[in-house]
Amino acid sequence: MRGNALSRWSKLMLMSGITSVLLIHEITSATEAPSQALAILQYALLACALIGLVGSVVMYVRER
């Protein structure tokens, strides 16, 4: 059971990290300003991905 939980948190860390990196790259490499709605959506998704990353790291360390 414990190995399954560690695997789950490590997968979530990987997915959240990749999502965060891709969103940061997308935001910083834009050649023109996005619409306000798209910018809000991108920053909200980035915040959710970073919260998921931090939360999964905490849970991974706590269960380890």
QUIVENCOR-V14088 format. One record per run of one state. SS is the DSSP state (helix for helix, strand for strand, loop for the rest). FROM is the first residue (numbers start at 1). TO is the last residue. If there is no record, write none. Layout:
# QUIVENCOR-V14088
SS|FROM|TO, SS|FROM|TO
This chain:
# QUIVENCOR-V14088
loop|1|1, helix|2|28, loop|29|35, helix|36|63, loop|64|64
